């Protein structure tokens, strides 16, 4: 359980980074 939770968190963080980059690119 804990292991999959860590993977999920890592995946969410990765998606957030992609979103931030996308937002920055959209603003520029």
C-alpha positions as CSV (number, residue, x, y, z in Angstrom):
1,X,0.0,0.0,0.0
2,X,2.6,2.5,1.1
3,X,4.8,1.8,-1.9
4,X,2.0,2.5,-4.4
5,X,1.1,5.7,-2.5
6,X,4.7,6.9,-2.9
7,X,4.6,6.1,-6.6
8,X,1.2,8.0,-6.9
9,X,2.7,11.0,-5.2
10,X,5.7,10.9,-7.4
11,X,3.5,10.7,-10.5
12,X,1.3,13.6,-9.3
13,X,4.4,15.7,-8.7
14,X,5.7,14.9,-12.1
15,X,2.4,15.9,-13.7
16,X,2.4,19.1,-11.7
17,X,5.8,20.0,-13.0
18,X,4.6,19.4,-16.6
19,X,1.6,21.6,-15.9
20,X,3.8,24.4,-14.6
21,X,6.0,24.2,-17.6
22,X,2.9,24.2,-19.9
23,X,1.5,27.3,-18.0
24,X,4.8,29.2,-18.3
25,X,5.0,28.4,-22.0
26,X,1.4,29.5,-22.5
27,X,2.1,32.8,-20.7
28,X,5.3,33.4,-22.8
